[in-house]
């Protein structure tokens, strides 16, 4: 099931890239991002994207990945602000 989901998202992203111009770069990048979230080996998929996805789309996708990662880390740090090293709320 997971592999079909990844394949479908990647294929739809590639389909969006078949249209000329940058109008579909962001929607395609979003498809590639969603596929990465489901793929069991994300690093492997990033390497594949780097080799196959056009550079402008890869850059949009990669910036989105960085922003998402930063948000998750910020939320984690914020959630842990009130907890001391023993794990108890201070």
Residue, then its C-alpha position, 0 to 999 in steps of 0.5 A: x500500500x505504501x509503495x503505491x502511495x509513493x509511486x502515485x505521488x511521484x507520478x503525479x508530481x512528474x505529470x505536473x512537471x510536464x506542463x511548461x512554465x513554473x506555475x506547477x513547480x510548487x504543486x509538483x514539489x508538494x507531491x514529492x514532499x508528501x511522497x518523502x513523508x511516506x517513503x520508508x528510506x527518506x535519504x534514498x528518495x532525496x538522492x533520487x530526487x536530486x538526480x531526477x527532479x529539475x533544479x528549480x523544483x528541487x530547490x522549492x522542495x528542499x526549502x519546504x523540507x528545511x522549513x518543515x524540519x525547523x518548525x518541528x524542531x521549534x515545536x519540540x523545543x518549545x514543548x520542552x521549555x517547562x520540563x527540567x532534566x529529570x523529565x518533571x515539569x518545573 
